[in-house]
Amino acid sequence: MSRSTPEWKLITESNPKSPISEGYRMLRTNIEFSTIDQKLQVIMLTSSKPNEGKSTTSANMAVAFAQANKRVLLIDADLRKPTQHHIFGKSNRNGLTTALFKQKDIHEVIQQSDTENLSLIHAGPTPPNPSELLSSKQMAALIATTREMFDVIIIDTPPILSVTDAQIVATQSDGVVLVVDSGKVKKDVALKAKASLSHVNAKLIGVVLNNINRKHSDAYSYYYEDINEA
């Protein structure tokens, strides 16, 4: 199967019994139990560089939470290079930017996915000022409103070393997961990404190492690690 097809990207939906799908369920469980004192409701995903698999991880993680009977909202806040509407095969005509510019009510931009319990807010038309839009009062209000509507909110953001967007959204999130392509990204780059999150006092709850080369055929393609212990 081609890696570019939605069926491959949403493996938790198309092949829920696969080892990779089990890896996403383990990621879900690790996130749920990563903290005792604070509820992790708004979870942001980012990467250090483009093409590390953050959007695919965001989508499959959202499906995994929905399969656990959680009311889940997946927000595509990568306003520069949105992907989620491609993964889920939905329209991107209206979305986050439409709501933030007050052209549509929030309830009008929430789309239902084909997965039970999973709703979507796609990026919408590309704005001229993504960073300013994500740091606006409208964005804060949107997150506050959706907190009342959903159990889990997953936000897909641009690579943190490329633009400031991810740092902005991180300050509005309860926790951050960093997706790292183990075959492409060197340790110093990953540490620089971690430092960028620390600079805004973001709560980094873990790292997903993507494309790990394992010898055993039943090994997971995704590995979750508590970065605070690394």
Secondary structure, DSSP 8 states (H G I E B T S, - for coil): --TTSHHHHTHHHH-TTSHHHHHHHHHHHHHHTS-SSS---EEEEEESSSSSSHHHHHHHHHHHHHHTT--EEEEE---SS--HHHHHT---SSSHHHHHTTSS-HHHH-EE-SSTTEEEE---S--S-HHHHHTSHHHHHHHHHHHTT-SEEEEE---TTT-SHHHHHHTTSSEEEEEEETTT--HHHHHHHHHHHHHTT--EEEEEEES---SSTT--SEEEE-GGG-
